[in-house]
Each structure stands twice: as structure tokens, then as C-alpha cells.
């Protein structure tokens, strides 16, 4: 019989622009200490640890966690592009759910460089080559355009595909404006100054029809989540009212590459992960109160709305114009400000999303609080590809459960 996974503790450090943060190992250990403090336990009670990151040498997880203690706990390093943090969480949760351990830790961190994300090892085959070629065929990208950093070229193609499907530039810009409005109440976010649709659209395109403010910034940061089973929570007096109730994990399928750019760029992956998570939880989109999703580009947020079943693709302009993605609407999407405003330190992103949702379900999100939030959904994707959707729920428990 599987164990219920309790979110025992969460922690994150403020995200920063490249060059303004501490080193990755310091950020990682600080986020971990905050998560352990939130759970009210010592590092010595953690039986396995998983560290997610992209831009770092092997065993960077040990470098971060050895600041806390060097006690022999097994540490697994995980890389899955932008979904590295969610991958670390998935493995920690799986270890608890299966009964392999009573308590596990997931930590994610990233110390990024300025500028667009590019390949690190250009002397060998790129894991994104299949995706780049599929997008290039459909969108007629020239050889010169393919010389651009992969994320720029492929997400520019996503922008083109959304515009050709009838999504307006005003709708795309409105996503960035919403992100800034939400981030104004998040002390951990990078960009908190408000923006108007006119300001977003005033900037000329930087590549094809991709505008600068459609994209999230490279950033540095760390986040951590401690998970445990219910028996461990009772024994340690850990608050046990936020639990994982559904999960959907997947990679690409061959049919994703059959001519639909949006399917190459996360949409089909997200749809399949969401379907699996809803089935696992026995819930549907109508049951979700608050969402943290992967808005690496404003168009990716829009593509994810239909993938998660929040609205139909043909209704995206109306959905955004009616405010159904923000406070007072049908769903509150990215109350943290999301990647567009909070920042996107790759390895930390998924765990920062789970941290935000845990605070929301506990009723501890301050001015960002979604009133009455009981069910939350986290969505995170990494090109190459890796898709994750997790659903969390608040139970009636509202105090630490003592043995």
C-alpha cells in the first residue's frame, strides 16, 4: 500500500539577477535550512536527498548540502533542464510514497549567466536537435535563424504559431502584465514594477515576432521541499495538512513531432501530464483553485491554459480579457508572479512553485493569498523533454499533529 506524501516543510531564497546572488552552494544550503526549519526537524532525519540543477558540475548537490552536515545521507543529483527541480521533487515524493524512506528532501538551485540560454557543449549532439528540426520544418526557419540560441528560436516559433492561431498580441502582452501585478506582493520576486500592455508592445521584436518582455529573465536562486509520510509527521509533530494527491509525469511521444509546433513546444506534453495527474487525484480542472505553471514565455502560459483544461484554445483571448486567470476570476494563475516576474533559476523553479502553493494552501501567502484555496496545481516542463504536473490539497488539519 502506498503512503500519503505530506509536504512537511518548504523554503526558498529571493531570486536575483545574474551577478547579484550568492554562489549556488550557499543559496542551496540556505533554502534547505529554511525548509528544515519550516518542518521543525533536523537534517539528520532526512534519509535521502535529491538536488536539481542544470548549470553546474557533477555532485553540486553534495557541495550545497555538505554545508549543513556531512553525515552519509545519499544525495542524488538530477538534471532535466527547466524541470530539474520538479524531477528532484518527484523522486523524493516517490521514495516516501513507496515506503523506501520516511522522509526525503528535494533542493534545487541555479547560478546562471546573463543572456539567452544556449548550449553548453557545442562539440557534441544536442538533446534539443529533434525539437529544433521539427520546429524548423513547420515554421520554415532559415539556417541563420537556427544559429540563434535554441530557446529563442523555438519559442519565437511558438509566438508565431499562437498569433497564426488567432491569439492577439494584446493577449500575449497581458500575460506579462498580470505576472508583474502578482509579483508586486512577492518579496522573493525580481521584477515587481507594473507594466502596461502598451509598454510591452512598444519594444520591437528581438527575433521574428518574439518581444523581449514576452520572455522570463535568466536568474539565480534556490528552493527546497521536505516530504514525509503521515506516521513520520505525527511522530515529529510536523504540520500535515498539505499533501500530494495527484501526479503526472511524462516525456515526449513520437506523435508530438508530426507537424504541430505547439505540441513540440510543451503543449502535448503538458496535456498528457495533466491528464495523468487529474486521473491520479480523481479531480478535474474545475476543482483547482490556484495554479503555478511554467510561464518561461508568455505564450507558453497561454498554451498551457488549454493543455490543463482551463479553457479551449479558441477562447484564449476571452479567457484573458475576462480576467479568468487572476484574482476574482475562475483560477488564480501564478500568484507568485511566475517565471516572467519572479525569475527562472532552472533547478529551483519547480520547487519554488511548490513552495508558493504550499503557502497558499496553508493560508500563509499574505497579500498574494487566494482566499479559500484548497486545491492547487503545479506545472513544470523542461525542453528535451520532461513534463510534470502535481496536485496538492489542504485537509481539515490546521495544526501540528503531535504524537
N, C-alpha and C positions, 0 to 999 in steps of 0.2 A: 504494500500500500504506500502511495506517495505521501510525503509530508507537505503541509502547507508552508509556503515561504513567507516569512514575516520580514518586513523592512524595518530592521532594528535601529539603524542609525544612518544619517546622511550628512555630508559636509562638502563644502566647496570653497575655493578662494576666489576673490574677484578676478574676472578676466581682464587682461591687459593687452595693449598693442605690442607687437614685437619690439624688443629692446627695452621695454618698460617693466618686465616681470622679473621675478627671481628665477633661478635655474630650475629645470624640470624636477630634479630630485627634491628640492626644498618645497616646491609647490605640492608635489605628490605626497610628501610626508605630512605637510600641514593639513591638506584636505582629509587625509586618513585620520589624523589626530582629532579633527573636528567630528568625523563620523563616529569614531570610537567614543568620544565624549558624549555625543548625542545618544548613543546606545547605552552609555553608562557602564562599559566594560573595558577591560584591558586588552592590549594586543595579544597577550599570552593566551587568550581564549579563542582566538582565530585559528582554525585548523587548516585552511587553505586560502591562498591569496592569488588574485588574478589582476594583472596590470595591463591596461590597454594604452597603446601609443603608436604613432606612425614614424615621426621624425626623431629617431633615437637608436643608439646601438643596442645590441642584444643584451639582455639582463638589466635593462634600465629599471625594471620593476624592483629588482634587488637593491639597486643604488638608492631608490627612494625609500623603500621600507626598512632598509638597514639603519636608517636614521632613527627609527623607532625602537627596534631591537633586532639582534642577530640571534635568533632562537631556534632555527632549524625548520620553521614552518615552510612547507613547499610553496614556492612562488612561480606562477606560470605567466609568461609574457605573451600578449595577444596583439596581433595586428590585423585589421580588416578595414583599412582606410578610414573613412569618416565614421564607420560603425564599430570602431575598435573598443570604445567604452561599453557599448551595448553588448558586444561579444563577451567582454570580461564579466559583465553582469549576468548574462545568460549562463555562462559556465559556473559562476558562483551559485546562482539560483538552482541550477541543475544538480550541483553537488549536494545541496541541502534537501531538495525535493526527493532525490533518490535515496537519501539516508546515508550517503557516503560520509558526510560530516554534519555536525550540529550547527556550525557557524562558519561562515566564509566572508571574505572581503573582496570587493571589486574596486580598484582605483584606476583612474585614467588621467593622463597629463599630456601636455604638449608644449614645447618651446619652439615656436615657429619663426620663420624668417619673413621679412616683408615681401609683398608682391604675390602674384598669382601662383597657385600650387603647380609645380612642374615635376617631371620625372626626376628621380634621384640617381638612377643607374641607366644612363642613355646608351651604354655599351652592350645591353642585352635586351631580349624581347620584353615588351611592355605588357603587363597584365591587362591593360586597357585597350590593347590593339584591336581586339574583336569588336569592342564597343565603338571605338573611333571609326573603324571601317564601315560598320553598319550605319552610323550616323552620316558619314561622308557620302555613302551611296545614295541615301534618301534625299539629303539636303544639297547634294552637288557641291560639296566643299572642295575648293581648289587645293592644289599642293601647298601653296603659300599659306592658306588658311589652316591646313593641317600641321603646319610648323608652329602654330600657336600652342601655348600650354594646353594639355588635353581638357582640363576642366573648362577653360574659356571657350574653346571651340565647340565642345559638346553642349554646354549649357546655352551658348549662343544659338545653337541649332534648336534647343528646347524652346527658347524665346520665339524663334521663327515659327515653330510648329504651333505654339499656343496662339500667336497672332493670326496665323492662317486658319486656325480652327474657330476664330471669331472672338477670342478674348481681347479686350481693348487694352491699349497701353495705360489708360487711366486705371483700369482694374489691377494691372500689374504694379503700378506705382502705389496704389492704395495699400498693397500688402506691406511695402516698406514703411509707409506712414503709420500703419497700425503697429508694426513692430516697435517703432520709436515711441509711440504713445504708451505702449505697455511697459517698455524699458524705463520710462521716466520714474517708475516706482521700484526699480530693482537696483540696489546698491552694488550688485555684482556685475552689472552690465557695462559695456564700453561706451555705446552711443545712446545718450539719453535726451539729446536736444530734439525738439519736434521738427517734423518735415511736412511740407505740403506736397500734394500731387504735382503741382506746377513746378516746384523746386526739383523734384525727382526727374521730371521730364525735360527740364531745362538743360540738363547735362547731355552733351552729344553722345551717341553710341561709341563704345570703346572697341567693339568687334561686331561686325554685322549690325544687328539691332539690339544687342546687349548693352544696356546702360550701366554705368558704374554703380549706382545705388540700387540696382537690382540684385547685387551680389553681397554676400556676407564678407566681413573682413578676416584676413588671417589674424590669429590671436593666440595668446598664451594663457594657460590656466590649468586647473586640476579640480577633480571632484571624486568623491568616494562614497560607496554604499556598503553597509554591513547587513548581511542577511542571516537569518537563523530559522530553526523550526520552532513550533509553538511550545514544546516542552522546554527547550533551552530558554526561550523568552520568559516563561513562568519562573524557571529556576533562578534566572539572573535579574528578575524584576524589570524586564525590558518592556517598554510600551509595545503592545501587539495589535494595535487597531488598524494598521495599514498592511495589506497582504497582496501578493501577486495572485491574481485569479485567472489570467489567461495569457498565453504566449503564442506567437507565431514567428518562426524563423525560417529563412529560405535563401537560396542563391538563385542565379538565373536559370531559365528554361530555354531550350533551343528556339521555341516559337517566339520568344521576345525579340528575336533578331530578324523577323520576317517582314520588316518594312515600316513599322510604326516607331517613329523617333521617340515618342513619349514612353513607349514600352521599353525601349533600350535604356532610357534615362529614368529608371526607378519606378515608373507608374505601375507596370505589371508586377514587378517585384513587391511593391508596397501593397497592391491589391491582394496578392496571394498571402503575404504575411498577415495582413489584417483579417482576411477570411479565416485563416487558421486560428488567430487569436480570439476572434469572436466565437468561433465554434468551441474552442477550449474553455472559454469563460461562460458559454451559454447566454451571451448577450449580443446586442446589435448596436449599430451606430446611435440609435435613438436613446440608448441608455447612458451614453457618455456625457459627462458634464464639462470636463476640462481636458485639453489636449496640448502636449508638447510634441511638435512634429519637425521634420528635417527641412527647414527653410534655408538651405545653403544659397539658393537663389529664389527670388520672389516667385518665379514661375514654377519652381519645384513645390512650393507650398500650394499653389493653385492646382497642380497636377495631383497632389496628394489628397486634396479635398474629395475628389471623385473616387480615388483609389480606396479611401477609408469609408466611403459610402455616406459622406456628409451631404453631398448634393450631386446632381447629374452634371456631366461635363457641359451640356448646353445651358446650364443655369448658373455658371460661374460668375458672370457679370452681375446678375441679380443678387446672388448669394452675398457677394462682397458689398454691393451698393446698399443692401438692406441691413448690413451690419450683423449678419448671422454668424460671423467669425470672431466676435468680440463681446464685451460685457453688454448685457441686455439682449443679446441675440440667442440663437439656438445653441451655439457652442462658444466657449472661450478658447481660442487657439493661441498658443504661445504667450501666456500671461507674463512670462519672464522677459519677453522681448524677442525670444527666439535667436537663432543664429545671426539673423540680419542685424540685430542691435546688441544682443548680449555678447556675441562673438562666437567663434567656432574653432576652439583648440581641439583638433580632431579627436584625440584619445579621450578627452574629458567630456565631450559633447553629450553622449548618451547618458552618462552618469549625472551630469548637471541637469538634464531633462528629468530624470527620476528624482533627483533632489527637489526640484521645483514642484513636481507633482505630489511628492510626499508631504511637503509643507502645505500645499493646497488642501489635501485630504485631511490633514490634522487641523486645519483652520488657523495656520500659523504664517500665512503669506502676507500679512499686513495690508497695505493699500492695494496689493495685487489680488487679494483674496476673492475667489469665485464663491459667492455665497451659496451655502448648501451643497458644495461639491462632495459627492460620494463616490463617483466612479471616474477614473482618469485613464487616458490612453497615451502611451509613449511610442513614437515612431522615429526610426533612425535608419539611414541607408548608407552604405559605402560602395562607391563605384568599383566594379570589378567582378562580382558584386555581392553584397551581403545585406539582407533586409531583416529588420527586427520590428515587431510590434509587441508591446507588453501592456496589459490591462491591470490596473490596481484598483482596490476598493477599500473603503473605510468601513469597518464593522462598528457595532454599537459600543465596543470597548473604548473608553476615553481616558484611562489612567493606567499607570504602570501596574502590571499584574504581578503580585508578589507570590512567592512560593507558599 
